[in-house]
Amino acid sequence: MSKLGAPTCHGHVAETQLHVWSAQRLPRRPQARRGLTSCLVNGHSVHQVVGGLKKVEGSMAGTKRGLLPAGRERRDAVVRAAFAGIVEHGIGGLRLRAVAATAGIDHTTIHHYFPGKQDLVTAVTDYATSQLRATPPEGDPTDRLRAHLQVLAARIEADPDLFVVLRELDLRAMRDPAVAEIVAAREQGWRDALVDLVEAAEVAAGTPAAVTADLIIGTVKGASLNPATAGPVLRSLAELLTGQAES
């Protein structure tokens, strides 16, 4: 018996071990190939073991190069599944096994994309907050500010789940410093965009643009509690800020 617990196979064990651990091509000599084909290493043929090692090497190489399109699609599916899980159960009730099942992947695979739950929460926060920054890229700044609030009002009415997740993140951030850091960092992009827009529109004279931006963010979050009235509330805010009634 060899050290691997396999039969000696006509003296080819040493050569077999060399090729298994180096994952190199098996000898091309017909006699050696016939002899090695019947060898077993821990119950598997040499070809099976070497083939498995090559698959692992290929997988690792793909990881180093970055996610392939299919990998990105699976990652996005996991984020959407986690988003839905937070809507239904909150962050505290989020379970990686359930997320993997919803995304249609094995639960062990999820760690390839997100090493831990915190990484997944970060990705969901990115996904949610990225939907709050839509403004027309060109045009009069005042019109762009008004359009931004209109877009958010429409989003609240059409996609209330988005704001359920945002509220859940805000509530969790109050008692979880790690989540607070994630939310603050991601929300800052929205705040910065609003500050630039407020300054360009020259609204709320005498009030710092950062304060006006926080007023807008707070009003949007409050309006999301009642989607049915979000439109009128945000239209009124636009009128107060710009001094112009919507035509």
Backbone as JSON, one array per atom type, in Angstrom:
{
  "sequence": "MSKLGAPTCHGHVAETQLHVWSAQRLPRRPQARRGLTSCLVNGHSVHQVVGGLKKVEGSMAGTKRGLLPAGRERRDAVVRAAFAGIVEHGIGGLRLRAVAATAGIDHTTIHHYFPGKQDLVTAVTDYATSQLRATPPEGDPTDRLRAHLQVLAARIEADPDLFVVLRELDLRAMRDPAVAEIVAAREQGWRDALVDLVEAAEVAAGTPAAVTADLIIGTVKGASLNPATAGPVLRSLAELLTGQAES",
  "N": [[0.85, -1.21, 0.0], [0.45, 2.29, -0.68], [1.51, 5.51, 0.63], [-0.72, 7.01, 0.32], [-2.7, 5.27, 0.64], [-3.35, 3.71, -1.51], [-3.26, 0.99, -3.89], [-0.17, -0.42, -5.15], [-0.03, -0.62, -7.92], [1.65, -1.77, -9.97], [4.13, -0.57, -9.49], [3.9, 2.12, -10.07], [3.18, 4.06, -8.24], [4.75, 6.13, -7.05], [5.23, 7.75, -9.26], [2.6, 8.36, -9.83], [1.82, 9.86, -7.56], [3.45, 12.1, -7.9], [2.38, 13.27, -10.2], [-0.24, 13.77, -9.38], [0.0, 15.68, -7.27], [1.29, 17.77, -8.52], [-0.42, 18.36, -10.49], [0.02, 17.94, -13.2], [0.08, 16.92, -16.69], [-0.68, 13.54, -17.36], [1.67, 10.81, -17.94], [2.51, 10.19, -21.34], [3.19, 7.74, -22.31], [1.97, 4.76, -23.62], [1.86, 2.3, -22.11], [2.36, 3.16, -19.49], [0.19, 4.9, -19.2], [-1.95, 3.09, -19.32], [-1.44, 1.63, -17.04], [-1.61, 3.53, -14.98], [-4.21, 4.42, -15.16], [-5.82, 2.63, -13.84], [-5.12, 2.99, -11.23], [-5.89, 3.95, -7.87], [-6.49, 6.77, -5.84], [-7.11, 7.51, -2.69], [-9.56, 6.31, -3.2], [-10.35, 7.36, -5.65], [-9.92, 7.61, -9.2], [-6.79, 8.36, -10.8], [-7.08, 10.1, -12.94], [-9.48, 11.34, -12.26], [-8.76, 12.69, -9.9], [-6.67, 14.42, -10.77], [-8.09, 15.83, -12.7], [-9.95, 17.1, -11.04], [-8.27, 18.77, -9.54], [-7.38, 20.47, -11.55], [-9.76, 21.73, -12.2], [-10.2, 23.17, -9.85], [-7.96, 24.86, -9.92], [-8.59, 26.32, -12.23], [-10.91, 27.59, -11.39], [-9.91, 29.22, -9.33], [-8.23, 30.86, -10.8], [-10.1, 32.21, -12.36], [-11.35, 33.68, -10.37], [-9.32, 35.42, -9.57], [-9.11, 37.0, -11.79], [-11.39, 38.47, -11.68], [-15.01, 38.82, -11.49], [-16.85, 36.93, -13.82], [-19.31, 37.62, -16.43], [-21.57, 35.95, -15.82], [-21.07, 35.51, -13.15], [-21.34, 38.07, -12.09], [-24.04, 38.44, -12.54], [-25.11, 36.52, -10.82], [-24.24, 37.58, -8.41], [-25.68, 40.0, -8.35], [-28.21, 38.91, -8.22], [-28.16, 37.8, -5.69], [-27.98, 40.13, -4.13], [-30.44, 41.33, -4.71], [-32.12, 39.39, -3.66], [-31.44, 39.54, -0.95], [-32.29, 42.12, -0.43], [-35.08, 41.77, -0.73], [-35.41, 40.03, 1.39], [-34.86, 41.68, 3.59], [-36.96, 43.47, 3.4], [-39.06, 41.79, 4.1], [-38.31, 40.54, 6.55], [-36.64, 42.24, 7.98], [-33.35, 43.52, 8.91], [-32.32, 42.13, 11.09], [-33.58, 39.68, 10.84], [-32.5, 38.61, 8.6], [-31.22, 35.93, 6.81], [-28.52, 34.09, 5.61], [-28.7, 31.6, 4.35], [-31.38, 31.53, 3.54], [-31.38, 33.7, 1.8], [-29.64, 32.75, -0.18], [-31.17, 30.6, -1.13], [-33.38, 31.95, -2.22], [-32.08, 33.34, -4.23], [-31.38, 31.27, -5.81], [-29.04, 29.74, -5.57], [-26.46, 27.6, -4.18], [-26.04, 27.57, -0.64], [-23.42, 27.64, 0.24], [-22.09, 28.88, -1.76], [-22.6, 31.58, -1.63], [-20.75, 32.87, -0.06], [-18.64, 33.25, -1.7], [-19.15, 35.58, -3.01], [-19.91, 37.35, -1.0], [-18.24, 37.61, 1.84], [-19.22, 37.84, 4.47], [-22.17, 38.62, 6.47], [-22.27, 41.35, 6.92], [-20.98, 42.41, 4.71], [-22.82, 41.85, 2.75], [-24.98, 43.42, 3.6], [-23.85, 45.91, 3.17], [-23.73, 45.92, 0.36], [-26.46, 45.85, -0.26], [-27.21, 48.3, 0.8], [-25.8, 50.02, -0.91], [-27.16, 49.42, -3.28], [-29.74, 50.34, -2.66], [-29.44, 53.11, -1.93], [-28.36, 54.14, -4.24], [-30.48, 54.57, -5.89], [-31.58, 56.95, -5.2], [-30.51, 59.19, -6.27], [-31.19, 60.2, -8.72], [-31.32, 62.73, -11.02], [-32.19, 65.17, -13.5], [-29.57, 65.61, -15.82], [-28.96, 68.02, -17.06], [-29.95, 71.46, -17.62], [-31.99, 74.1, -16.15], [-31.03, 74.8, -12.82], [-32.98, 75.12, -10.77], [-35.25, 73.95, -11.91], [-34.25, 71.39, -12.13], [-33.96, 70.65, -9.45], [-36.62, 70.64, -8.63], [-37.56, 68.65, -10.32], [-36.11, 66.5, -9.34], [-37.29, 66.07, -6.82], [-39.83, 65.4, -7.68], [-39.32, 63.0, -8.99], [-38.53, 61.43, -6.82], [-40.9, 61.41, -5.32], [-42.54, 59.98, -7.06], [-41.14, 57.59, -7.03], [-41.48, 56.76, -4.39], [-44.2, 56.21, -4.38], [-44.38, 54.22, -6.34], [-42.53, 52.27, -5.61], [-42.59, 51.3, -2.77], [-41.25, 49.44, -1.2], [-38.55, 49.99, -1.41], [-38.18, 52.12, 0.32], [-38.93, 50.99, 2.67], [-36.76, 49.34, 3.15], [-34.76, 51.31, 3.37], [-35.63, 52.65, 5.68], [-35.4, 50.58, 7.51], [-32.64, 50.24, 7.5], [-31.86, 52.72, 8.56], [-32.99, 52.57, 11.13], [-31.64, 50.37, 12.17], [-29.1, 51.4, 12.14], [-29.09, 53.12, 14.28], [-28.53, 51.6, 16.49], [-26.45, 50.02, 15.84], [-23.22, 50.43, 15.28], [-21.6, 49.66, 13.1], [-23.38, 49.33, 10.94], [-24.34, 51.91, 10.92], [-22.11, 53.31, 10.05], [-21.86, 52.32, 7.45], [-24.3, 53.17, 6.27], [-24.09, 55.97, 6.55], [-21.85, 56.54, 4.97], [-22.7, 55.73, 2.4], [-25.02, 57.25, 2.02], [-23.98, 59.73, 1.91], [-23.24, 60.36, -0.67], [-25.68, 61.0, -1.93], [-26.36, 63.23, -0.38], [-24.25, 65.01, -0.99], [-24.74, 65.46, -3.71], [-27.18, 66.77, -3.54], [-26.44, 69.09, -2.13], [-24.82, 70.38, -4.04], [-26.76, 70.84, -5.98], [-28.61, 72.49, -4.65], [-27.01, 74.72, -4.12], [-26.46, 75.54, -6.74], [-29.01, 76.17, -7.61], [-29.6, 78.25, -5.99], [-31.4, 78.45, -3.8], [-33.42, 78.78, -0.79], [-32.3, 81.04, 0.58], [-29.87, 82.32, 2.81], [-29.75, 80.09, 4.36], [-27.53, 77.49, 5.08], [-26.34, 75.39, 2.45], [-25.89, 72.71, 3.04], [-27.55, 72.27, 5.23], [-30.05, 72.67, 4.09], [-30.02, 70.54, 2.31], [-30.1, 68.4, 4.12], [-32.62, 68.89, 5.16], [-34.21, 68.29, 2.94], [-33.61, 65.55, 2.64], [-34.57, 64.53, 5.09], [-37.29, 65.18, 4.85], [-38.05, 63.67, 2.62], [-37.65, 61.07, 3.59], [-39.51, 61.09, 5.68], [-41.87, 61.51, 4.23], [-42.03, 59.13, 2.91], [-43.2, 57.39, 4.66], [-45.88, 57.46, 4.3], [-46.97, 56.66, 1.45], [-49.17, 57.5, -0.08], [-49.52, 60.21, 0.31], [-47.14, 61.3, -0.39], [-46.53, 62.6, -2.82], [-47.98, 65.2, -2.82], [-46.73, 66.29, -0.51], [-43.98, 66.5, -1.18], [-44.15, 68.12, -3.41], [-45.04, 70.46, -2.21], [-42.8, 71.03, -0.68], [-40.95, 71.6, -2.7], [-42.09, 73.94, -3.71], [-41.84, 75.64, -1.49], [-39.06, 75.83, -1.29], [-38.22, 76.84, -3.78], [-39.89, 78.93, -4.27], [-41.71, 78.89, -6.25], [-44.71, 77.88, -7.68], [-45.83, 74.71, -8.85], [-46.35, 74.35, -12.28]],
  "CA": [[0.0, 0.0, 0.0], [1.2, 3.53, -0.7], [1.19, 6.45, 1.71], [-2.06, 7.52, 0.09], [-3.66, 4.2, 0.86], [-3.72, 3.14, -2.79], [-2.41, -0.12, -4.28], [1.05, 0.02, -5.82], [-0.29, -0.52, -9.36], [2.81, -2.12, -10.78], [5.29, 0.29, -9.28], [3.7, 3.48, -10.59], [2.62, 4.94, -7.21], [5.56, 7.34, -6.9], [4.96, 8.6, -10.41], [1.23, 8.83, -9.68], [1.81, 10.93, -6.57], [4.07, 13.29, -8.48], [1.47, 13.91, -11.14], [-1.41, 14.25, -8.65], [0.25, 16.89, -6.5], [1.71, 18.86, -9.4], [-1.52, 18.57, -11.44], [0.55, 17.96, -14.55], [-0.49, 15.92, -17.57], [-0.19, 12.18, -17.12], [2.62, 10.37, -18.97], [1.9, 9.82, -22.62], [3.57, 6.39, -22.71], [0.77, 3.92, -23.58], [1.86, 1.35, -21.01], [2.21, 3.9, -18.24], [-1.18, 5.41, -19.13], [-2.85, 2.0, -18.97], [-1.2, 1.24, -15.65], [-2.05, 4.57, -14.05], [-5.65, 4.6, -15.23], [-6.49, 1.77, -12.87], [-4.7, 3.32, -9.88], [-6.83, 4.71, -7.06], [-5.95, 7.62, -4.8], [-8.23, 7.74, -1.78], [-10.81, 5.83, -3.78], [-10.65, 8.01, -6.92], [-8.91, 7.38, -10.21], [-5.85, 9.46, -10.96], [-7.66, 11.08, -13.86], [-10.48, 12.11, -11.52], [-8.09, 13.6, -8.97], [-6.0, 15.47, -11.52], [-9.13, 16.68, -13.29], [-10.5, 17.94, -9.98], [-7.3, 19.82, -9.22], [-7.37, 21.45, -12.64], [-10.97, 22.54, -12.07], [-9.97, 24.12, -8.75], [-7.04, 25.89, -10.41], [-9.32, 27.18, -13.15], [-11.82, 28.42, -10.61], [-9.12, 30.24, -8.64], [-7.75, 31.82, -11.8], [-11.22, 33.07, -12.72], [-11.6, 34.6, -9.27], [-8.3, 36.45, -9.58], [-9.35, 37.92, -12.91], [-12.62, 39.2, -11.44], [-16.22, 38.06, -11.79], [-17.32, 36.85, -15.19], [-20.69, 38.12, -16.5], [-22.49, 35.08, -15.07], [-20.81, 35.75, -11.73], [-21.95, 39.36, -11.72], [-25.49, 38.24, -12.5], [-25.43, 35.81, -9.58], [-24.04, 38.52, -7.3], [-26.83, 40.9, -8.35], [-29.37, 38.14, -7.76], [-28.03, 37.69, -4.23], [-28.32, 41.44, -3.55], [-31.9, 41.51, -4.8], [-32.74, 38.45, -2.71], [-31.24, 40.1, 0.39], [-33.2, 43.28, -0.37], [-36.42, 41.23, -0.46], [-35.4, 39.46, 2.73], [-34.94, 42.78, 4.56], [-38.34, 43.96, 3.33], [-39.96, 40.86, 4.78], [-37.9, 40.13, 7.89], [-35.72, 43.18, 8.61], [-31.95, 43.1, 8.89], [-32.12, 41.13, 12.13], [-34.1, 38.39, 10.4], [-31.86, 38.22, 7.34], [-30.47, 34.69, 6.93], [-27.8, 33.86, 4.36], [-29.24, 30.41, 3.69], [-32.63, 31.92, 2.89], [-31.01, 34.56, 0.68], [-29.1, 31.88, -1.23], [-32.28, 29.84, -1.71], [-34.16, 32.86, -3.06], [-31.26, 33.67, -5.4], [-31.22, 30.07, -6.62], [-27.68, 29.21, -5.52], [-26.15, 26.86, -2.97], [-25.7, 28.52, 0.42], [-21.97, 27.77, 0.39], [-21.58, 29.74, -2.84], [-22.83, 32.99, -1.33], [-19.54, 33.43, 0.55], [-17.73, 33.63, -2.78], [-19.47, 36.96, -3.36], [-19.99, 38.15, 0.22], [-17.64, 36.81, 2.92], [-20.02, 37.88, 5.69], [-23.46, 39.3, 6.39], [-22.05, 42.8, 6.85], [-20.64, 42.73, 3.32], [-24.07, 41.81, 2.0], [-25.74, 44.61, 3.99], [-23.23, 47.03, 2.46], [-24.15, 45.87, -1.04], [-27.88, 46.24, -0.31], [-27.24, 49.75, 1.03], [-25.39, 50.62, -2.18], [-28.26, 49.22, -4.23], [-30.89, 51.18, -2.28], [-29.15, 54.54, -1.97], [-28.06, 54.57, -5.62], [-31.73, 54.91, -6.55], [-32.07, 58.22, -4.68], [-29.7, 60.3, -6.79], [-31.56, 60.5, -10.1], [-31.75, 64.09, -11.35], [-31.84, 65.5, -14.88], [-28.17, 66.05, -15.83], [-28.81, 69.35, -17.63], [-31.11, 72.33, -17.48], [-32.0, 75.09, -15.08], [-30.89, 74.12, -11.52], [-34.25, 75.12, -10.03], [-36.08, 72.92, -12.53], [-33.66, 70.08, -11.81], [-34.29, 70.35, -8.06], [-38.04, 70.29, -8.59], [-37.69, 67.35, -10.98], [-35.57, 65.48, -8.43], [-38.31, 65.78, -5.81], [-40.92, 64.71, -8.37], [-38.87, 61.62, -9.21], [-38.56, 60.73, -5.54], [-42.3, 61.19, -4.97], [-43.02, 58.88, -7.9], [-40.48, 56.37, -6.58], [-42.13, 56.35, -3.14], [-45.51, 55.64, -4.72], [-44.24, 53.03, -7.19], [-41.65, 51.26, -5.02], [-42.52, 51.54, -1.32], [-40.3, 48.52, -0.57], [-37.25, 50.65, -1.34], [-38.12, 52.97, 1.51], [-38.97, 50.07, 3.81], [-35.37, 48.95, 3.38], [-34.02, 52.48, 3.85], [-36.0, 52.87, 7.08], [-34.8, 49.49, 8.3], [-31.22, 50.56, 7.64], [-31.74, 53.85, 9.48], [-33.29, 52.1, 12.49], [-30.54, 49.5, 12.61], [-27.92, 52.24, 12.33], [-29.17, 53.78, 15.58], [-28.01, 50.73, 17.54], [-25.35, 49.21, 15.3], [-22.24, 51.37, 14.71], [-21.1, 49.2, 11.81], [-24.39, 49.68, 9.95], [-24.37, 53.38, 10.88], [-20.99, 53.75, 9.2], [-22.19, 51.96, 6.08], [-25.38, 54.04, 5.8], [-23.59, 57.34, 6.45], [-20.94, 56.64, 3.82], [-23.45, 55.61, 1.14], [-25.97, 58.36, 1.91], [-23.23, 60.97, 1.68], [-23.29, 60.66, -2.11], [-26.95, 61.7, -2.17], [-26.27, 64.54, 0.28], [-23.33, 65.85, -1.76], [-25.42, 65.85, -4.95], [-28.19, 67.77, -3.18], [-25.75, 70.35, -1.79], [-24.44, 71.01, -5.31], [-27.97, 71.29, -6.66], [-29.15, 73.61, -3.88], [-26.14, 75.87, -4.36], [-26.64, 75.99, -8.12], [-30.36, 76.74, -7.75], [-29.65, 79.44, -5.14], [-32.66, 78.44, -3.05], [-33.32, 78.86, 0.68], [-31.28, 82.05, 0.87], [-29.57, 82.51, 4.22], [-29.6, 78.77, 5.0], [-26.44, 76.73, 4.45], [-26.81, 74.38, 1.5], [-25.87, 71.4, 3.69], [-28.75, 72.18, 6.07], [-31.18, 72.49, 3.17], [-29.94, 69.16, 1.82], [-30.6, 67.52, 5.19], [-34.07, 69.11, 5.22], [-34.8, 67.52, 1.85], [-33.48, 64.12, 2.95], [-35.5, 64.22, 6.17], [-38.67, 65.25, 4.36], [-38.27, 62.52, 1.75], [-37.8, 59.88, 4.44], [-40.79, 61.19, 6.38], [-42.96, 61.34, 3.26], [-42.1, 57.72, 2.5], [-44.02, 56.65, 5.61], [-47.25, 57.41, 3.76], [-46.82, 56.85, 0.01], [-50.33, 58.14, -0.69], [-49.41, 61.68, 0.42], [-45.76, 61.71, -0.68], [-46.52, 63.55, -3.93], [-48.3, 66.55, -2.36], [-45.75, 66.77, 0.47], [-42.74, 66.89, -1.84], [-44.46, 69.29, -4.25], [-45.06, 71.63, -1.32], [-41.41, 71.33, -0.33], [-40.35, 72.25, -3.86], [-42.61, 75.31, -3.78], [-41.24, 76.41, -0.4], [-37.64, 76.06, -1.57], [-37.98, 77.61, -5.01], [-40.79, 80.08, -4.36], [-42.47, 78.77, -7.48], [-45.7, 76.82, -7.7], [-45.7, 73.83, -10.02], [-47.29, 74.74, -13.34]],
  "C": [[0.88, 1.25, 0.0], [0.82, 4.38, 0.48], [-0.22, 7.01, 1.56], [-3.11, 6.46, 0.3], [-4.09, 3.55, -0.42], [-2.83, 1.96, -3.08], [-1.25, 0.38, -5.11], [0.9, 0.12, -7.31], [0.98, -0.69, -10.16], [3.93, -1.11, -10.67], [5.12, 1.71, -9.73], [3.23, 4.46, -9.52], [3.42, 6.22, -7.09], [5.3, 8.3, -8.04], [3.55, 9.18, -10.33], [1.16, 9.99, -8.71], [2.37, 12.21, -7.14], [3.09, 14.02, -9.37], [0.21, 14.43, -10.44], [-1.12, 15.58, -7.99], [0.72, 18.05, -7.37], [0.64, 19.21, -10.42], [-1.02, 18.71, -12.86], [-0.11, 16.86, -15.37], [0.12, 14.56, -17.28], [0.76, 11.77, -18.23], [1.9, 9.9, -20.21], [2.27, 8.4, -23.04], [2.36, 5.47, -22.57], [0.74, 2.98, -22.4], [1.66, 2.05, -19.68], [0.79, 4.4, -18.09], [-2.14, 4.3, -18.72], [-2.68, 1.61, -17.51], [-1.77, 2.24, -14.68], [-3.57, 4.73, -14.04], [-6.36, 3.78, -14.18], [-6.11, 2.09, -11.44], [-5.78, 4.12, -9.16], [-6.09, 5.52, -6.03], [-7.11, 8.02, -3.91], [-9.57, 7.39, -2.42], [-11.18, 6.46, -5.1], [-9.55, 7.7, -7.92], [-8.01, 8.59, -10.32], [-6.42, 10.52, -11.87], [-8.69, 11.94, -13.16], [-9.82, 13.13, -10.61], [-7.43, 14.75, -9.7], [-7.02, 16.41, -12.15], [-9.73, 17.61, -12.26], [-9.57, 19.07, -9.62], [-7.28, 20.89, -10.3], [-8.61, 22.33, -12.58], [-10.81, 23.58, -10.98], [-9.06, 25.24, -9.2], [-7.74, 26.86, -11.34], [-10.26, 28.11, -12.43], [-11.08, 29.54, -9.91], [-8.62, 31.28, -9.62], [-8.86, 32.76, -12.2], [-11.51, 34.09, -11.64], [-10.59, 35.74, -9.28], [-8.54, 37.47, -10.68], [-10.58, 38.78, -12.68], [-13.82, 38.38, -11.87], [-16.53, 38.1, -13.27], [-18.77, 37.35, -15.22], [-21.67, 37.27, -15.71], [-22.31, 35.29, -13.58], [-21.42, 37.04, -11.26], [-23.47, 39.23, -11.63], [-25.9, 37.52, -11.22], [-25.27, 36.74, -8.38], [-25.23, 39.47, -7.2], [-28.08, 40.19, -7.85], [-29.35, 37.98, -6.25], [-28.42, 39.0, -3.56], [-29.82, 41.67, -3.59], [-32.63, 40.59, -3.82], [-32.6, 38.97, -1.28], [-32.14, 41.31, 0.6], [-34.61, 42.8, -0.02], [-36.5, 40.65, 0.94], [-35.51, 40.53, 3.8], [-36.34, 43.37, 4.57], [-39.25, 43.09, 4.19], [-39.61, 40.63, 6.24], [-37.05, 41.16, 8.64], [-34.3, 42.66, 8.57], [-31.69, 42.01, 9.92], [-32.58, 39.75, 11.72], [-33.49, 37.89, 9.11], [-30.99, 36.99, 7.57], [-29.83, 34.36, 5.58], [-28.31, 32.63, 3.62], [-30.52, 30.74, 2.92], [-32.36, 32.8, 1.67], [-30.51, 33.72, -0.49], [-30.21, 31.1, -1.91], [-33.11, 30.71, -2.64], [-33.4, 33.2, -4.34], [-31.01, 32.46, -6.3], [-29.81, 29.52, -6.66], [-27.5, 28.42, -4.23], [-25.67, 27.83, -1.89], [-24.2, 28.67, 0.62], [-21.38, 28.7, -0.66], [-21.67, 31.21, -2.49], [-21.58, 33.66, -0.76], [-18.47, 33.77, -0.49], [-17.92, 35.09, -3.15], [-19.47, 37.88, -2.14], [-19.46, 37.32, 1.39], [-18.48, 36.77, 4.19], [-21.3, 38.67, 5.48], [-23.28, 40.8, 6.25], [-21.72, 43.24, 5.43], [-21.9, 42.76, 2.46], [-24.94, 43.02, 2.33], [-25.17, 45.85, 3.29], [-23.69, 47.08, 1.01], [-25.61, 46.27, -1.19], [-28.02, 47.75, -0.11], [-26.84, 50.5, -0.23], [-26.54, 50.58, -3.19], [-29.42, 50.17, -3.93], [-30.58, 52.66, -2.46], [-28.83, 55.03, -3.38], [-29.31, 55.01, -6.35], [-32.29, 56.26, -6.09], [-31.4, 59.43, -5.34], [-30.12, 60.75, -8.18], [-32.04, 61.94, -10.24], [-31.42, 64.33, -12.82], [-30.43, 66.09, -14.94], [-27.98, 67.48, -16.33], [-30.08, 70.16, -17.39], [-30.96, 73.3, -16.33], [-31.94, 74.38, -13.72], [-32.18, 74.06, -10.72], [-35.19, 74.05, -10.58], [-35.56, 71.52, -12.19], [-33.99, 69.69, -10.37], [-35.75, 69.92, -7.95], [-38.25, 68.9, -9.22], [-37.18, 66.22, -10.08], [-36.61, 65.09, -7.39], [-39.51, 65.06, -6.44], [-40.56, 63.24, -8.6], [-38.95, 60.82, -7.92], [-40.0, 60.45, -5.1], [-42.87, 60.02, -5.77], [-42.41, 57.55, -7.46], [-41.12, 55.85, -5.3], [-43.45, 55.66, -3.44], [-45.37, 54.31, -5.45], [-43.45, 51.91, -6.51], [-41.51, 51.49, -3.52], [-41.53, 50.62, -0.62], [-38.91, 49.14, -0.44], [-37.12, 51.44, -0.04], [-38.33, 52.17, 2.8], [-37.54, 49.66, 4.17], [-34.56, 50.12, 3.93], [-34.36, 52.79, 5.31], [-35.4, 51.81, 7.99], [-33.32, 49.75, 8.53], [-31.01, 51.7, 8.63], [-31.98, 53.4, 10.92], [-32.16, 51.23, 13.03], [-29.29, 50.33, 12.92], [-27.92, 52.91, 13.7], [-28.59, 52.92, 16.7], [-26.86, 49.84, 17.08], [-24.35, 50.14, 14.62], [-21.74, 50.95, 13.33], [-22.08, 49.55, 10.69], [-24.48, 51.2, 9.81], [-23.28, 53.92, 9.97], [-21.28, 53.48, 7.73], [-23.22, 52.93, 5.51], [-24.87, 55.47, 5.59], [-22.71, 57.52, 5.22], [-21.7, 56.61, 2.5], [-24.41, 56.77, 0.95], [-25.26, 59.68, 1.61], [-23.23, 61.36, 0.2], [-24.55, 61.42, -2.48], [-26.88, 63.11, -1.59], [-25.38, 65.49, -0.53], [-24.0, 66.35, -3.05], [-26.48, 66.92, -4.66], [-27.56, 69.12, -2.84], [-25.38, 71.09, -3.07], [-25.66, 71.58, -6.01], [-28.58, 72.5, -5.97], [-28.32, 74.87, -4.12], [-26.34, 76.43, -5.76], [-27.99, 76.67, -8.31], [-30.53, 78.02, -6.93], [-30.99, 79.55, -4.42], [-32.37, 78.51, -1.56], [-32.21, 79.82, 1.08], [-31.11, 82.22, 2.38], [-29.42, 81.21, 4.99], [-28.47, 78.02, 4.32], [-26.98, 75.61, 3.57], [-26.85, 72.99, 2.15], [-27.1, 71.19, 4.57], [-29.98, 71.96, 5.2], [-31.2, 71.07, 2.61], [-30.47, 68.19, 2.86], [-32.11, 67.67, 5.36], [-34.77, 68.29, 4.14], [-34.76, 66.03, 2.16], [-34.47, 63.71, 4.03], [-36.94, 64.22, 5.71], [-39.0, 64.06, 3.47], [-38.49, 61.26, 2.58], [-39.12, 59.9, 5.2], [-41.96, 60.95, 5.44], [-43.12, 59.88, 2.86], [-42.94, 56.88, 3.46], [-45.46, 56.52, 5.14], [-47.19, 57.69, 2.26], [-47.97, 57.61, -0.64], [-50.23, 59.66, -0.67], [-48.02, 62.19, 0.05], [-45.7, 62.76, -1.79], [-46.84, 64.97, -3.48], [-47.27, 67.12, -1.39], [-44.49, 67.27, -0.24], [-42.96, 68.02, -2.85], [-44.47, 70.55, -3.41], [-43.65, 72.02, -0.91], [-40.72, 72.06, -1.48], [-40.81, 73.7, -3.97], [-41.99, 76.19, -2.7], [-39.78, 76.77, -0.71], [-37.43, 77.01, -2.74], [-38.83, 78.87, -5.09], [-41.64, 80.06, -5.6], [-43.45, 77.62, -7.36], [-45.53, 76.0, -8.96], [-46.76, 74.2, -11.03], [-48.06, 73.54, -13.84]]
}
